[in-house]
């Protein structure tokens, strides 16, 4: 799965149609604990990798999230 496919899947999963790499997550009301759990589940379901919810606390931008997932897959 490439970055574009990952972000498309997240857009669908989170019902966040304008989510892109330059989307700021922190401070957005949509980036709540439920959205973070959805991300953890999406990564588990689609990539078979486990993210800790704590890992998402330092995510500010969607590109940070992509980088975090890439690091987990490496």
C-alpha positions as CSV (number, residue, x, y, z in Angstrom):
1,X,0.0,0.0,0.0
2,X,1.4,3.4,-1.0
3,X,0.9,6.7,0.7
4,X,-2.0,7.7,-1.5
5,X,-3.8,4.5,-1.0
6,X,-3.2,4.8,2.8
7,X,-4.6,8.3,2.9
8,X,-7.6,7.4,0.7
9,X,-8.4,4.5,3.1
10,X,-8.1,6.9,6.1
11,X,-10.4,9.4,4.4
12,X,-13.0,6.7,4.0
13,X,-12.6,5.2,7.4
14,X,-12.7,8.6,9.2
15,X,-15.3,10.2,6.9
16,X,-12.8,13.1,6.5
17,X,-13.0,13.8,2.7
18,X,-10.3,16.5,2.6
19,X,-7.7,14.6,4.6
20,X,-4.4,14.8,2.8
21,X,-0.7,14.9,3.8
22,X,-0.8,18.6,4.6
23,X,-3.9,18.3,6.8
24,X,-3.2,19.5,10.4
25,X,-4.7,16.9,12.8
26,X,-3.8,18.4,16.1
27,X,-6.3,21.1,17.1
28,X,-9.0,19.8,14.7
29,X,-12.1,18.6,16.5
30,X,-12.3,15.6,14.1
31,X,-8.9,14.3,15.5
32,X,-10.4,13.0,18.7
33,X,-9.8,9.8,20.6
34,X,-12.4,8.0,18.5
35,X,-10.6,9.0,15.3
36,X,-7.3,7.8,16.8
37,X,-8.8,4.4,17.7
38,X,-10.1,4.2,14.2
39,X,-6.6,4.8,12.8
40,X,-5.2,2.1,15.1
41,X,-7.8,-0.3,13.9
42,X,-7.3,0.7,10.2
43,X,-3.6,0.1,10.4
44,X,-4.2,-3.3,12.1
45,X,-6.9,-4.3,9.6
46,X,-5.2,-3.2,6.4
47,X,-1.5,-3.5,7.2
48,X,-1.4,-6.1,10.0
49,X,0.7,-3.7,12.2
50,X,0.0,-2.5,15.7
51,X,0.2,1.1,16.6
52,X,-0.1,2.2,20.2
53,X,-2.5,5.0,20.9
54,X,0.4,6.7,22.7
55,X,2.2,6.9,19.4
56,X,-0.6,9.1,18.0
57,X,-0.2,11.7,20.7
58,X,2.8,13.3,18.9
59,X,1.1,13.3,15.5
60,X,0.4,16.9,14.4
61,X,0.0,16.5,10.6
62,X,-1.3,13.7,8.4
63,X,2.2,13.4,6.9
64,X,3.5,12.6,10.5
65,X,1.0,9.8,10.7
66,X,2.1,8.4,7.3
67,X,5.8,8.6,8.5
68,X,4.9,6.8,11.8
69,X,3.2,4.0,9.9
70,X,6.1,3.7,7.4
71,X,8.5,3.5,10.4
72,X,6.4,0.7,11.9
73,X,6.5,-1.2,8.6
74,X,10.2,-0.9,8.2
